[in-house]
Amino acid sequence: MDFLSDILLMLLSLPVMLIALATHESAHGWMAYKLGDPTARNLGRITLNPIKHFDLFGFISMLVFHIGWAKPVPINARYFKNPRRDMALTGAAGPLSNLCLALIHLVVLRIVMFIVPHFFAEEAFAFGIAFNTNQPFKGSLVFTIVALILYLLYIGVALNVMLAIFNLIPIPPFDGSRIFYAFLPPKLYFGVMKYERYIMIGFIVLFLVMTYTGMNPLREVENLAIDGLLFITGLNSKNTDSIVLTNMLVYVQELLSFR
């Protein structure tokens, strides 16, 4: 898939992406508010309005490198009764919100896929044959619209799983570091905090090197998690529903590749 096609697919996924990031940041703010910190609420950051959470560089990074971020919700730990515990709970709220969103998209996708094969199995199989034999294929308008809807639902699962796993990395600045810190002895905790910035820079450099060289174990974990969820719902096996879904997802990718 060329760069232009990749960008078009990312733009198609934009609504799902914005909702996922807004939900993630709002969850941080909501949990902090429940634990006594009104900062995010006072700044209007407990909202699903993506404009409130928009970060230009994070958005560009998402389009180009498939890894992005929203504007972090400000947290003031001085309001917390138990700062280390409450920072961990606030940090965990973001990834948990993305897991909930992933499950919602998965349930809707499973329900839709009980219906779609009854109407579009023949066309989906015809595309599969054409694709495997390198023959031209022109899908109907309704087939194309349904395929786009399925693609957005699938992206809703994949993107939210990716955000949850990525943010659970126990290294700053990710949410997992706040959870990890809660279990450290005080002396070790303050020692790690002293070098937090250097740890963060080191990880970013390492991640970029792994991505550039194609060695990305994190992506493998994400793929395993997504495949596992689809398998549980019967959408990652050899049955008709699974094959129809796969063919329609590939159809969308081919549609936007202009080949």
N, C-alpha and C positions, 0 to 999 in steps of 0.2 A: 504494500500500500504506500503510495507516494505521500509527500508532505502535505499537499493540498487536500487530498482525501482525508488524511488524518485530522487536519484542521476542521474540515466540514463535519466530520463525525463528532468532534469535540464540541463544535457549535450546536449541533443537534442535541447533544447531551447537556447543553448549558442550563436549561431549567432544572434538571435533576441535580446538577452540580451546585447551583446556587442554593437550592432548598437544603441540600445536605450540609453545606458549609454554614448556612444561617441557623439550622437546627443545632448543629454542633456547638457553635458559639453561644447561642441562646441557652442551651442546657448548662453550660458553664455558669452563665450569669444567674440563671434561675436557682441552681444549687447553692451558689454563693449567697444569694439573697435569703434563701431558706435557712442558711447557717449564720445569718446575721450581717452580711455585707451588702449594703444597698447601692454600692457604686455603679454596678452595671444597670440596675433599674433606673437610677437617677440620670444616667446618660442615655437612656432609651435603647439599651442594647439587648434587652430581653424581648426580642421581636423576630419574626420570620421574614421581615423586610430585608432582602439581600443587600440593598443599598447601604444599610446601617453597618454591614459587616464587610463591605467591599474593600479589597486591597489590590491595587493595580498590579504590583509586582507578583503577588501570589497568583493572580488570575493569568498573567502572561506565562508564568512558570507552569501552571496547569495545562495551558494550551500547548506549550512547546515540549515540556519534559514529563507531562502527565502526573506531576506532583505539585500541588499548590496549597495555598492556605488563605484564610480569611483574616481580617483585622482582629487581633486577639482582644478578648473581653478583659478590661482592667479588673483586677482582683486586689483588694486591700486586706491582707491577712490579719491586720490589727483588730479587725472587727470580730474575728473568730475566737471562740472560747478555747478551742484546742487547735492552734494553727496548723500543726503538721497533719493531724487527722483530717481536719476540714479542708485543707489544700488537696489532700489525696482524694477526698470525696468529690470536691469540685472538679479536679482533673479527670476523674473517672466518668463524670456525667457526660462529657462530650462523646467519647467512644461508645458508651452505652446507648446514647441517643441515635448514633449512626447504626448500631446493631438493630435497634428497634425499627428504624426506617428500612433497613435491608429486609427484615422479616415481613414488614408490611408490603413492600414491593414483591417479595417472593410469594406471599399468599395471593395477592391479586394476579400475579403472573400464572400461578397454578390454576386459579379459577378460570381465567381467560383461556388457558390451554386445554381445559375440559371442553370448550366450545369450538375453538378455532379449527381443529382438525376435521370436524364434521363439514366445514364449508370450504376449507382451503387446502386440504391434504393433497388433492390431485394436482393443484397448481404448484404447491411446494415441492412435490416429488418431481414434477416436470422441470422445475428450476434446477433441482439437484442433478438430474440427468444431463441437462444442458451445461451446467457448470463443470461437471466431471468430464464431459466430452468436449469441452471448449467450444460449445455452440452458442449462438445468440439466443437471448430470452427476453421477452417483453411481458412483464406482469401487468395484470389489470389494475385499474386505479384503486379499487377496493382492497385488493391484495396488497398493494404498495402501502396504503394507509394503515392497514392492520399490521403489516410487517414493521412499520415505523413505531407503532404503539408498543409492540412486543419488544422492540429494540430499546425503547426508553424504560420499560419495566425491567428488562434485564440489566441495563446500565444502573438503574436504581438499586439493584441488588449488589452488583459488582463494585460500584463506586463507594457505596456506604460500607461495605466490608473492607475495602481498601483503606478508607479513612480510619475506620476503627482499629485495624491492625497496625497501620502506620503510626497512629497516635499512641498506641500502647507500648511503643519502644521505650524502655526505661532509661533513656538518654535525653538530656535537655536539648531543645526546648519542648520536647513532646510531652503529652499528658502522662505517659507512663512513668516519666521521671518523678512526678509529684507523688504517684502511688508508691513507687520504689523507695523514695526518701522517707516515707512514713514508717518503714520497717527498719531503717538504719539506726544504730546506736547514736546518741547525740554527738559524741566526739567524731565519729566517722561522717555523720551528716554534715557537720560544719566544715569538715575537711573537703568533702566532695563539693559543697557549695562554693568554696574558695576557688576551685578550678572549673566551675561550671561552664564558663565562657569558652575555655580551651577545649573542653570535652565536646562541646557543641560544634566548634569549628572543625575539630578532628573528624567527627562523625560525618559532617556535611562533605568534607573532602573525600573521605572513604566511600560514601554513598555515590558521589559523582563518578569516582574512578570505577566502582563496580558497575554502575549503569553504563558507562562508556565502553567497558570491556565485555558487557553482556553477562557479567556475573552478579546476579541479583537474587539472593536467596529469599529476600522479603517477598518478591513477586511470586516465587514458588509457593510460599506459605499462603499468600492471597489466593492463588489459583486453586490450591487444595481446599481452602475453606469454601470458595464459591462452588467448586465441583461437588463438594460434600453436601452443601445445601440443596443443590439441584438434584443430586442423587436421592436424597431423602424424600423429595417431592415427586420423584419419578421423572424428572426432566433431564437426567444425565445418564440415560441407559439406551437400550436398543429398541425401545417401544416407539409406536407411531408418534405420540406426542413429542417425544424428545427429538426425533428426526425432523418433524415438521418445524419445530422451534429452531433447531440448528440451521436448517435450510433457509428459513425466513430471516434469521439474523445475518447469515452470509449474504443473502440477497440485498439487504440494506447496505452492507459494506461494498458490494459490487456496484450497486446503484450509484453510490457516491464516488466511485473510483473512475467513472466516465470511460470505462473500457468497453 
